Amino acid sequence: MELLVVLLLMGIIYALAFSYMMPKSDWEKGKDLTLQNIASLFTSAPGYGEKELSLYCKENGECLLASNLKVVREVLLKDTGRGYIVNPDETFQSIEYQHIKIGSEEFRPSFVVKCRANGLFDPQVIRSGDKWYYLHPFGKLHTFSDPVTMVSFMRQSDFLPDRAGYAQ
């Protein structure tokens, strides 16, 4: 009986020590979540690569990471933005999302980032202040100072709607 108690205590101590020594993602360390490191939020979430995850962000920076409209995590995004689509004629149009209800909250997101079950992101264009961001399907976020440069990059990479159907 004493041996079982000792083993139980050792197991608890090892579990606590192991959890402190494991590397943590930026948002788990208490750092601010930004658009630049948003992919790390998805890759460290439970269910990444197994089920679809969506990040619904409000204009005040409060975001809900959800799967099947069930909250997985609540996070605060340091920089807020607005989602845009790129039309085939290379003009931009602000996305007006429908009101959604997740848990007990009902709101209209300013932008939504989706990651499919296979780990690929739905391409997303986000404008935050004077910066434009393009989230690539493989989770790489490209930053641009103007939309013309971004469209040029997208055209070069075959991500425009009329070329590959990737851009939103």
C-alpha positions as CSV (number, residue, x, y, z in Angstrom):
1,M,0.0,0.0,0.0
2,E,2.9,2.4,0.9
3,L,4.5,1.6,-2.4
4,L,1.3,2.5,-4.3
5,V,1.1,5.9,-2.5
6,V,4.8,6.6,-3.3
7,L,4.2,5.7,-6.9
8,L,1.1,7.9,-7.1
9,L,3.0,10.9,-5.6
10,M,5.9,10.4,-7.9
11,G,3.5,10.3,-10.9
12,I,1.9,13.5,-9.9
13,I,5.2,15.3,-9.4
14,Y,6.5,14.0,-12.8
15,A,3.2,15.1,-14.5
16,L,3.5,18.7,-13.1
17,A,7.2,18.9,-13.9
18,F,6.6,17.6,-17.4
19,S,3.8,20.1,-18.2
20,Y,6.0,23.0,-17.2
21,M,8.9,21.8,-19.3
22,M,6.9,21.3,-22.5
23,P,7.2,24.0,-25.1
24,K,4.2,26.2,-25.3
25,S,2.8,28.2,-28.2
26,D,2.9,32.0,-28.1
27,W,-0.6,32.5,-27.0
28,E,-0.2,29.9,-24.2
29,K,2.8,31.8,-22.9
30,G,0.6,34.8,-22.3
31,K,1.9,36.7,-25.4
32,D,-0.5,38.7,-27.4
33,L,-2.1,36.9,-30.3
34,T,-1.6,38.8,-33.5
35,L,-2.4,38.2,-37.1
36,Q,1.2,37.3,-37.7
37,N,1.1,34.3,-35.3
38,I,-2.5,33.3,-35.8
39,A,-1.6,30.0,-37.5
40,S,0.1,28.8,-34.3
41,L,-3.3,29.1,-32.5
42,F,-4.8,26.6,-34.9
43,T,-1.8,24.2,-34.9
44,S,-1.8,24.0,-31.1
45,A,-5.6,23.6,-30.8
46,P,-7.1,20.2,-29.9
47,G,-8.5,18.6,-33.0
48,Y,-6.1,20.4,-35.5
49,G,-5.8,18.2,-38.6
50,E,-8.8,16.1,-37.6
51,K,-11.7,18.4,-37.7
52,E,-12.6,21.8,-39.1
53,L,-11.7,24.8,-36.9
54,S,-12.9,28.4,-37.3
55,L,-11.8,31.6,-35.7
56,Y,-14.6,34.1,-35.4
57,C,-13.3,37.6,-34.5
58,K,-15.3,40.6,-33.3
59,E,-14.3,44.2,-34.0
60,N,-13.0,44.6,-30.5
61,G,-10.5,41.8,-30.9
62,E,-12.3,39.1,-28.9
63,C,-12.2,35.9,-30.9
64,L,-13.7,32.5,-30.5
65,L,-12.0,29.4,-31.9
66,A,-14.7,26.9,-32.6
67,S,-15.4,23.5,-34.1
68,N,-19.0,22.8,-35.3
69,L,-20.1,26.1,-33.6
70,K,-18.8,24.8,-30.2
71,V,-16.2,27.0,-28.5
72,V,-12.7,25.4,-28.2
73,R,-10.9,28.5,-27.0
74,E,-11.5,32.2,-26.3
75,V,-8.6,34.5,-27.3
76,L,-7.9,38.2,-27.6
77,L,-6.4,39.3,-30.8
78,K,-4.1,42.3,-30.5
79,D,-4.8,43.8,-33.9
80,T,-8.3,43.7,-35.3
81,G,-9.3,43.8,-38.9
82,R,-12.0,43.3,-41.5
83,G,-12.4,40.4,-44.0
84,Y,-12.4,41.1,-47.8
85,I,-12.9,39.1,-50.9
86,V,-11.0,39.7,-54.1
87,N,-13.3,39.8,-57.1
88,P,-12.2,38.3,-60.5
89,D,-11.7,41.9,-61.8
90,E,-9.2,42.4,-58.9
91,T,-11.4,44.8,-56.9
92,F,-11.9,44.3,-53.2
93,Q,-15.2,43.9,-51.4
94,S,-15.8,43.9,-47.7
95,I,-17.4,40.7,-46.4
96,E,-20.6,41.2,-44.5
97,Y,-20.9,38.1,-42.4
98,Q,-24.2,36.8,-41.0
99,H,-24.9,36.9,-37.3
100,I,-23.8,33.7,-35.7
101,K,-24.5,32.1,-32.4
102,I,-21.7,30.2,-30.7
103,G,-22.5,29.0,-27.2
104,S,-24.4,31.8,-25.5
105,E,-22.9,34.5,-27.7
106,E,-24.5,36.0,-30.8
107,F,-22.6,38.5,-32.9
108,R,-21.6,39.5,-36.4
109,P,-17.9,38.7,-37.0
110,S,-15.6,41.2,-38.6
111,F,-13.6,38.3,-40.1
112,V,-13.5,34.6,-40.0
113,V,-10.4,32.3,-40.5
114,K,-11.2,28.7,-41.3
115,C,-8.9,25.7,-41.2
116,R,-10.1,22.5,-42.8
117,A,-9.8,19.0,-41.3
118,N,-6.7,18.4,-43.6
119,G,-4.9,21.3,-42.0
120,L,-5.2,23.7,-44.9
121,F,-6.6,27.2,-44.4
122,D,-9.2,28.8,-46.5
123,P,-7.4,31.8,-48.1
124,Q,-8.3,35.0,-46.4
125,V,-7.7,38.7,-47.0
126,I,-7.8,40.9,-43.9
127,R,-7.3,44.6,-43.7
128,S,-6.0,46.0,-40.4
129,G,-5.4,49.7,-40.3
130,D,-3.1,50.5,-43.2
131,K,-1.8,46.9,-43.6
132,W,-3.3,44.2,-45.8
133,Y,-2.8,40.5,-44.9
134,Y,-3.2,37.5,-47.1
135,L,-3.5,34.2,-45.3
136,H,-2.1,31.4,-47.6
137,P,-3.8,27.9,-47.5
138,F,-0.6,26.5,-45.9
139,G,-0.9,29.0,-43.0
140,K,1.7,31.5,-44.1
141,L,0.6,35.1,-43.6
142,H,1.8,37.6,-46.1
143,T,1.8,41.3,-45.2
144,F,1.4,44.1,-47.7
145,S,1.3,47.9,-47.4
146,D,-1.2,48.3,-50.2
147,P,-3.7,46.2,-52.0
148,V,-2.1,46.6,-55.5
149,T,1.1,44.8,-54.3
150,M,-1.0,42.1,-52.7
151,V,-3.0,41.5,-55.9
152,S,0.3,41.4,-57.8
153,F,1.6,38.8,-55.5
154,M,-1.6,36.8,-55.7
155,R,-1.6,37.0,-59.5
156,Q,2.1,35.8,-59.6
157,S,1.2,32.9,-57.3
158,D,-2.0,31.9,-59.2
159,F,-4.2,32.7,-56.2
160,L,-6.7,35.0,-57.9
161,P,-10.2,33.7,-58.4
162,D,-10.1,33.7,-62.2
163,R,-6.8,31.7,-62.2
164,A,-7.1,29.1,-59.4
165,G,-10.2,29.8,-57.4
166,Y,-8.2,30.1,-54.1
167,A,-8.6,33.8,-53.2
168,Q,-11.7,34.9,-51.3
